Amino acid sequence: MDEARRGGRRRPGLKLLLFLYASLFLNVFFFCYLVLSRHQPPPGWARSAARDAEAVAAIDCSGHGRAFLARGGLPVCECNACYSGDDCSQLLLDCPADADSEDPLFLEPYWQQHASTSSIVSPGWQCMRSRTMGGDFISAELDRHVRLLHKAAENAITDGKFILFGSEVGELLHALVHALSAVNASSSPACLVASAPHNPFGRRHHECIGIRSNYVKGSLSPATKIIEHVTSPNDPDGLLQQSVLGASAVIHDHAYFWPHYSSIPAPEDEDIMLFTISKISGHAGIRLWWAVIKDQKTYQKAAEYMSLNTMVVSCDVQLRVLKLIRVVISEMGKGGGIFEFGYKTLKTRWSKLHKLVSSSNRFSIQPLLPRYCNYFKKIRDPSPAYAWLKCEMEEDEDCYAVLKKSGIASRSGTLFEANSHYTRLSLVRTEDDFDLLTMRMEALVSKELIASS
């Protein structure tokens, strides 16, 4: 009887123990659920972001602009130059034609045609680290794809070389001048020199004081350390350039050495070469340059300088550029790639402007001839980014002012260390900009023909 009583007492204790275990298990389970679910995005978050992006992209702004989300999440049209109104439908007749800007907006239609493959949706928690998982500031995948791009475009040899990335060309030039200067810290740094005409952007802090770019070599002291900056194709005239100044070191700027702007006779293999994503894809708002460097010591010195004096290239920029390069590479050889699209657009614009100017005695543009292109495997017509316009009449001493008076905004030849009889016309803007430019040029040429008849 005592044993039965003792057994009867054990049963309630066992039930209580089971209850306590079950309660503990449920508490742990719900605690883990709450903690883990707090760090997981809700299902469908990417679909919501994609819907917003597609809704904005569907607004065509009358074909004269692009939409974006403004304050309050409402779509607003950003109009092309010389267009206004909520839907960019109003043409401003007294607006000057913009032939000054370098933004490659002529490639915008290409990316609109490749919206699904070129768009990215980045979660809000991405890019929380300043370094990659490998401990570097630059993604190894970006480095690899840049090399693949050069190999596919057949414009530069990168095998066995080092690639240094920077947000701006000025950053890379600063680092390269530092690396190429004398090892002795007490000696003065070298300075950059280029042959006129040239675009001085990014180089001003390292130009030789009192020495013009088109200097005579005999006028320099043997102790002067000169680094030649060669831009090929050249900005502003689109000509392929070589080193001519006999400098101790040369930096080759190949920003425009891509099949849509220039023929590619053969892959370049210089010691130092500069490139930028903005001229390849047209994304001037994405700041990314890179230097392809042959010598390891030069690379190490430049990289050390960059790490101490500049900010790293942002993770967001790297992800965006990587996506764009992947699209460019995947579309090559299919007839509808960005190089084919860009080449056809610029060739048509150049041909139209060339024909117009050729009928004038007052104006002329640089002579460019068809050349064999290693990428297209054929002789291609010229398709430069800019027209280097010259006012031939003696009384038109300031060609920039002549065009400005006629409603055309250009870039004066004096800014390129050239004669004021020259001015640069940009051919890389929107179709609206180019149409307005040709309309104003036609008016100028027609006025000349009427006056001479």
C-alpha positions as CSV (number, residue, x, y, z in Angstrom):
1,M,0.0,0.0,0.0
2,D,2.9,2.3,0.8
3,E,4.5,1.5,-2.5
4,A,1.2,2.3,-4.3
5,R,1.1,5.6,-2.6
6,R,4.6,6.3,-3.5
7,G,4.0,5.3,-7.1
8,G,0.9,7.5,-7.2
9,R,2.9,10.4,-6.0
10,R,5.5,9.9,-8.8
11,R,3.0,10.3,-11.6
12,P,2.2,14.0,-10.9
13,G,6.0,14.7,-10.7
14,L,6.6,13.1,-14.1
15,K,3.8,15.1,-15.7
16,L,5.2,18.3,-14.3
17,L,8.7,17.5,-15.6
18,L,7.3,16.8,-19.0
19,F,5.4,20.1,-18.9
20,L,8.5,22.0,-17.9
21,Y,10.5,20.4,-20.7
22,A,7.8,21.2,-23.3
23,S,7.5,24.8,-22.0
24,L,11.3,25.3,-22.2
25,F,11.4,23.8,-25.7
26,L,8.6,26.1,-26.9
27,N,10.2,29.2,-25.4
28,V,13.6,28.4,-27.0
29,F,11.8,27.7,-30.3
30,F,9.9,31.0,-30.3
31,F,12.9,33.0,-29.1
32,C,15.0,31.6,-32.0
33,Y,12.2,32.3,-34.4
34,L,11.9,35.9,-33.3
35,V,15.6,36.5,-33.4
36,L,16.2,34.8,-36.8
37,S,13.1,36.3,-38.5
38,R,14.2,39.7,-37.4
39,H,17.3,39.4,-39.6
40,Q,15.5,38.0,-42.6
41,P,13.9,40.1,-45.3
42,P,10.2,39.7,-45.9
43,P,9.3,37.5,-48.9
44,G,8.9,39.5,-52.1
45,W,11.0,42.5,-51.1
46,A,12.9,42.4,-54.5
47,R,9.6,42.2,-56.4
48,S,8.4,45.4,-54.8
49,A,11.6,47.3,-55.7
50,A,11.4,45.9,-59.3
51,R,7.8,47.0,-59.7
52,D,8.7,50.6,-58.6
53,A,11.7,50.7,-61.1
54,E,9.6,49.4,-64.0
55,A,6.8,51.8,-63.3
56,V,9.2,54.7,-63.5
57,A,11.0,53.4,-66.6
58,A,7.6,53.1,-68.3
59,I,7.2,56.9,-68.3
60,D,8.8,58.1,-71.6
61,C,8.7,61.8,-70.9
62,S,7.6,62.4,-74.5
63,G,10.9,60.8,-75.7
64,H,12.8,63.9,-74.5
65,G,13.9,62.9,-71.0
66,R,13.9,60.2,-68.4
67,A,11.9,59.7,-65.2
68,F,13.1,59.2,-61.6
69,L,11.5,59.0,-58.2
70,A,11.5,62.4,-56.5
71,R,10.5,63.3,-52.9
72,G,7.4,61.4,-51.8
73,G,8.1,58.6,-54.2
74,L,6.4,60.4,-57.1
75,P,7.9,60.0,-60.6
76,V,9.3,63.2,-62.1
77,C,10.7,63.8,-65.7
78,E,14.3,65.0,-66.0
79,C,14.2,66.7,-69.5
80,N,16.9,66.8,-72.1
81,A,18.5,70.1,-72.8
82,C,16.2,72.6,-74.6
83,Y,13.0,70.7,-73.5
84,S,10.8,71.5,-70.5
85,G,7.3,70.8,-69.0
86,D,6.1,68.1,-66.7
87,D,6.4,65.6,-69.6
88,C,9.3,67.3,-71.5
89,S,7.1,68.1,-74.4
90,Q,7.9,71.8,-74.7
91,L,10.8,72.8,-77.0
92,L,12.6,75.9,-75.9
93,L,13.3,77.7,-79.3
94,D,15.9,80.1,-77.9
95,C,17.9,77.4,-76.1
96,P,21.6,76.9,-77.3
97,A,22.5,73.6,-78.7
98,D,24.7,71.7,-76.2
99,A,27.8,70.6,-78.1
100,D,30.1,71.1,-75.0
101,S,29.2,68.3,-72.6
102,E,31.1,65.0,-72.6
103,D,28.4,62.8,-71.2
104,P,28.0,59.9,-73.6
105,L,24.1,60.0,-73.6
106,F,24.1,58.5,-77.1
107,L,24.4,55.1,-75.4
108,E,21.2,55.6,-73.3
109,P,18.9,53.8,-75.9
110,Y,21.2,50.8,-75.8
111,W,20.7,50.3,-72.1
112,Q,17.0,50.9,-72.4
113,Q,17.0,48.0,-74.9
114,H,18.9,45.8,-72.3
115,A,16.9,46.8,-69.2
116,S,16.3,43.3,-67.9
117,T,20.0,42.1,-68.2
118,S,21.7,45.3,-67.0
119,S,19.5,46.3,-64.0
120,I,20.5,45.4,-60.5
121,V,18.4,45.3,-57.2
122,S,20.7,45.8,-54.2
123,P,19.4,44.9,-50.8
124,G,19.8,47.7,-48.2
125,W,22.3,45.7,-46.1
126,Q,24.7,45.1,-49.0
127,C,28.2,46.8,-49.0
128,M,28.4,47.1,-45.2
129,R,32.1,46.1,-45.4
130,S,34.8,48.4,-46.7
131,R,36.8,45.4,-47.8
132,T,36.0,42.2,-49.8
133,M,36.0,38.8,-48.1
134,G,39.5,38.4,-49.3
135,G,40.7,41.5,-47.5
136,D,41.0,43.7,-50.5
137,F,39.3,46.9,-51.4
138,I,38.7,45.8,-55.0
139,S,36.7,42.8,-56.0
140,A,38.8,40.1,-57.6
141,E,35.8,39.4,-59.9
142,L,35.9,43.0,-61.2
143,D,39.6,42.7,-61.9
144,R,39.0,39.5,-63.8
145,H,36.1,40.9,-65.9
146,V,38.1,44.0,-66.8
147,R,40.8,41.7,-68.2
148,L,38.1,39.7,-70.1
149,L,36.7,42.9,-71.5
150,H,40.1,44.1,-72.9
151,K,40.7,40.6,-74.4
152,A,37.3,40.5,-76.0
153,A,37.6,44.1,-77.4
154,E,41.1,43.3,-78.5
155,N,42.3,46.8,-77.5
156,A,44.9,46.1,-74.8
157,I,47.1,43.3,-73.5
158,T,46.7,42.8,-69.7
159,D,48.3,39.4,-69.2
160,G,51.1,39.5,-66.6
161,K,50.2,43.1,-65.7
162,F,48.8,44.8,-62.7
163,I,45.5,46.8,-62.6
164,L,45.1,49.8,-60.2
165,F,41.6,51.2,-59.8
166,G,40.6,54.7,-58.8
167,S,37.5,56.9,-58.8
168,E,39.0,59.7,-60.9
169,V,41.7,60.0,-63.5
170,G,43.3,62.7,-61.3
171,E,43.8,60.2,-58.5
172,L,45.6,57.8,-60.7
173,L,47.7,60.5,-62.3
174,H,48.8,61.7,-58.9
175,A,49.7,58.2,-57.9
176,L,51.5,57.4,-61.1
177,V,53.6,60.7,-61.1
178,H,54.6,59.8,-57.5
179,A,55.6,56.3,-58.5
180,L,57.5,57.4,-61.6
181,S,59.4,60.2,-59.8
182,A,62.9,59.7,-58.4
183,V,63.2,57.3,-55.5
184,N,65.1,60.1,-53.6
185,A,62.4,61.8,-51.5
186,S,64.4,65.1,-51.4
187,S,64.2,65.5,-55.2
188,S,61.3,67.3,-56.8
189,P,58.5,65.2,-58.4
190,A,58.3,64.8,-62.1
191,C,55.7,66.8,-64.1
192,L,53.3,65.8,-66.9
193,V,53.6,67.2,-70.4
194,A,51.4,66.6,-73.5
195,S,51.4,67.7,-77.1
196,A,48.8,70.3,-78.1
197,P,45.9,70.0,-78.7
198,H,45.1,68.0,-75.6
199,N,42.5,67.9,-72.8
200,P,44.2,69.0,-69.6
201,F,41.6,67.6,-67.3
202,G,43.1,65.8,-64.3
203,R,46.6,66.9,-65.1
204,R,46.8,70.5,-64.0
205,H,48.5,69.9,-60.6
206,H,51.4,68.2,-62.2
207,E,52.0,70.4,-65.3
208,C,55.5,71.9,-65.6
209,I,55.4,75.6,-64.5
210,G,56.5,77.9,-67.3
211,I,56.7,75.0,-69.9
212,R,54.1,74.7,-72.5
213,S,53.2,71.3,-73.8
214,N,54.5,71.9,-77.3
215,Y,58.0,72.8,-75.9
216,V,61.3,72.4,-77.6
217,K,63.3,69.7,-75.9
218,G,66.6,71.6,-76.0
219,S,65.1,74.3,-73.8
220,L,64.8,72.0,-70.8
221,S,67.4,71.3,-68.2
222,P,68.7,67.7,-68.2
223,A,67.7,67.6,-64.5
224,T,64.0,68.2,-65.3
225,K,62.0,65.0,-65.0
226,I,59.3,64.8,-67.7
227,I,56.5,62.3,-67.9
228,E,54.6,62.5,-71.2
229,H,50.9,62.1,-71.2
230,V,49.7,60.7,-74.5
231,T,45.9,60.5,-75.2
232,S,45.0,58.1,-78.0
233,P,42.5,58.6,-79.6
234,N,43.2,62.2,-78.8
235,D,40.7,64.5,-77.2
236,P,39.7,66.8,-79.1
237,D,40.6,65.6,-82.6
238,G,40.2,61.8,-82.4
239,L,43.6,61.0,-83.9
240,L,45.7,58.0,-82.8
241,Q,48.8,59.4,-81.0
242,Q,52.3,58.1,-80.2
243,S,54.9,59.4,-77.8
244,V,56.9,62.2,-79.5
245,L,58.6,64.1,-76.7
246,G,61.3,61.7,-75.6
247,A,60.3,61.7,-72.0
248,S,61.7,59.4,-69.4
249,A,58.3,57.8,-68.8
250,V,55.0,57.8,-70.7
251,I,51.4,57.4,-69.5
252,H,49.1,56.4,-72.3
253,D,45.5,57.5,-71.9
254,H,43.2,55.2,-73.9
255,A,39.8,56.4,-72.6
256,Y,38.4,56.5,-76.1
257,F,40.3,53.5,-77.5
258,W,37.2,51.3,-77.9
259,P,35.5,50.1,-81.1
260,H,32.6,52.6,-81.0
261,Y,34.9,55.6,-81.1
262,S,38.0,54.5,-83.0
263,S,39.5,51.8,-85.1
264,I,41.6,49.3,-83.1
265,P,44.6,48.5,-85.3
266,A,46.1,46.2,-82.7
267,P,46.0,45.6,-79.0
268,E,48.1,48.2,-77.1
269,D,50.9,46.9,-74.9
270,E,52.4,50.0,-73.3
271,D,54.0,50.2,-69.8
272,I,51.1,52.3,-68.4
273,M,47.6,52.6,-69.9
274,L,44.6,54.4,-68.6
275,F,40.9,53.4,-69.2
276,T,37.5,54.4,-67.8
277,I,34.1,52.8,-67.6
278,S,32.3,56.0,-68.5
279,K,33.4,56.0,-72.2
280,I,32.7,52.3,-72.6
281,S,29.2,52.1,-71.3
282,G,28.3,55.8,-71.3
283,H,27.7,56.0,-67.5
284,A,29.5,59.3,-66.8
285,G,27.9,59.3,-63.3
286,I,29.7,56.1,-62.4
287,R,33.3,57.2,-61.5
288,L,35.7,54.4,-62.1
289,W,39.1,54.5,-63.9
290,W,41.9,51.9,-64.0
291,A,45.5,51.8,-64.9
292,V,47.1,48.8,-66.5
293,I,50.7,48.7,-65.3
294,K,53.5,46.5,-66.5
295,D,56.2,47.1,-63.8
296,Q,55.5,45.6,-60.4
297,K,57.5,48.3,-58.4
298,T,55.6,51.1,-60.2
299,Y,52.3,49.4,-59.4
300,Q,53.3,48.9,-55.7
301,K,54.4,52.5,-55.3
302,A,51.2,53.9,-57.0
303,A,49.0,51.5,-55.0
304,E,50.6,52.6,-51.7
305,Y,50.1,56.2,-52.6
306,M,46.5,55.6,-53.4
307,S,45.9,53.8,-50.1
308,L,47.3,56.7,-48.1
309,N,45.8,59.7,-50.1
310,T,42.5,58.7,-51.7
311,M,39.2,57.0,-50.8
312,V,38.6,53.5,-52.1
313,V,36.3,52.8,-55.0
314,S,32.8,52.3,-53.4
315,C,31.3,48.8,-53.3
316,D,28.2,50.0,-55.0
317,V,30.2,51.3,-58.0
318,Q,32.1,48.0,-58.2
319,L,28.9,46.0,-58.3
320,R,27.3,48.3,-60.9
321,V,30.4,48.2,-63.1
322,L,30.7,44.5,-62.8
323,K,27.1,44.1,-64.0
324,L,27.6,46.4,-67.0
325,I,30.8,44.7,-68.1
326,R,29.1,41.3,-67.9
327,V,26.4,42.6,-70.3
328,V,28.9,44.2,-72.7
329,I,30.9,40.9,-72.9
330,S,27.8,38.7,-73.2
331,E,26.5,40.7,-76.2
332,M,29.7,40.8,-78.2
333,G,29.6,39.2,-81.5
334,K,25.8,39.0,-81.7
335,G,25.5,42.1,-83.9
336,G,23.6,44.0,-81.3
337,G,26.5,44.7,-78.8
338,I,27.3,48.1,-77.4
339,F,30.3,48.6,-79.7
340,E,28.2,47.9,-82.8
341,F,25.4,50.2,-81.5
342,G,27.7,53.0,-80.6
343,Y,29.7,52.8,-83.8
344,K,26.6,53.0,-86.0
345,T,25.3,56.0,-84.1
346,L,28.5,58.0,-84.1
347,K,29.4,57.1,-87.7
348,T,26.0,58.4,-88.8
349,R,26.4,61.6,-86.8
350,W,30.0,62.2,-88.1
351,S,29.0,61.5,-91.7
352,K,26.1,64.0,-91.5
353,L,28.2,66.7,-89.9
354,H,31.1,66.1,-92.2
355,K,28.9,66.4,-95.3
356,L,27.4,69.6,-93.9
357,V,30.8,71.3,-93.1
358,S,32.3,70.1,-96.4
359,S,29.9,72.4,-98.3
360,S,31.3,75.4,-96.4
361,N,34.4,77.5,-97.0
362,R,34.0,79.2,-93.6
363,F,34.4,76.0,-91.5
364,S,36.4,72.8,-91.6
365,I,36.8,69.7,-89.4
366,Q,39.7,67.3,-88.8
367,P,40.4,64.9,-91.7
368,L,39.8,61.3,-90.5
369,L,40.2,58.4,-92.9
370,P,38.7,54.8,-92.8
371,R,41.0,52.4,-91.1
372,Y,41.2,48.7,-90.5
373,C,39.8,47.7,-87.1
374,N,41.0,44.5,-85.4
375,Y,37.7,44.2,-83.5
376,F,35.4,44.4,-86.5
377,K,37.9,42.6,-88.7
378,K,37.3,45.1,-91.5
379,I,38.0,48.6,-92.6
380,R,35.6,51.0,-90.7
381,D,34.6,54.6,-91.3
382,P,35.4,57.3,-88.8
383,S,33.2,57.6,-85.7
384,P,34.9,60.1,-83.4
385,A,33.4,61.4,-80.1
386,Y,34.2,65.0,-81.1
387,A,34.5,67.2,-84.2
388,W,37.5,69.6,-84.0
389,L,36.0,72.5,-85.9
390,K,38.1,75.3,-87.4
391,C,36.8,78.8,-88.4
392,E,38.8,79.4,-91.6
393,M,38.0,83.1,-92.0
394,E,40.6,85.5,-90.6
395,E,37.9,87.7,-89.2
396,D,36.4,84.7,-87.2
397,E,39.3,84.9,-84.8
398,D,37.3,83.3,-81.9
399,C,35.5,80.3,-83.3
400,Y,33.9,79.6,-79.9
401,A,32.3,83.1,-79.9
402,V,31.1,82.7,-83.5
403,L,29.2,79.5,-82.7
404,K,27.9,80.9,-79.4
405,K,26.4,83.9,-81.2
406,S,24.6,81.4,-83.5
407,G,23.2,79.4,-80.5
408,I,25.8,76.6,-80.2
409,A,27.6,75.9,-77.0
410,S,31.0,74.4,-77.8
411,R,34.4,74.1,-76.0
412,S,37.0,76.7,-77.1
413,G,40.3,75.5,-78.6
414,T,42.2,77.7,-76.1
415,L,41.2,75.2,-73.4
416,F,43.1,72.6,-75.3
417,E,46.2,74.8,-75.6
418,A,45.3,75.4,-79.3
419,N,44.5,78.4,-81.5
420,S,41.3,80.3,-80.8
421,H,40.3,79.6,-84.4
422,Y,39.4,76.1,-83.2
423,T,36.6,74.8,-81.1
424,R,35.3,71.4,-80.1
425,L,31.9,70.0,-80.9
426,S,30.6,67.0,-78.8
427,L,28.9,64.3,-80.8
428,V,28.1,62.0,-77.8
429,R,25.0,63.8,-76.4
430,T,21.4,62.8,-77.0
431,E,19.7,62.6,-80.4
432,D,17.9,65.8,-79.4
433,D,21.2,67.6,-78.8
434,F,22.7,66.4,-82.1
435,D,19.6,67.4,-84.1
436,L,19.6,70.9,-82.7
437,L,23.4,71.2,-83.4
438,T,23.0,70.2,-87.0
439,M,20.0,72.6,-87.4
440,R,22.1,75.5,-86.1
441,M,25.1,74.5,-88.2
442,E,22.8,74.3,-91.3
443,A,21.6,77.8,-90.6
444,L,25.2,79.1,-90.4
445,V,26.3,77.4,-93.6
446,S,23.1,78.5,-95.4
447,K,23.8,82.1,-94.4
448,E,27.3,81.8,-95.8
449,L,26.1,80.3,-99.1
450,I,23.5,83.0,-99.5
451,A,26.1,85.7,-98.8
452,S,28.5,84.3,-101.3
453,S,25.9,83.9,-104.1
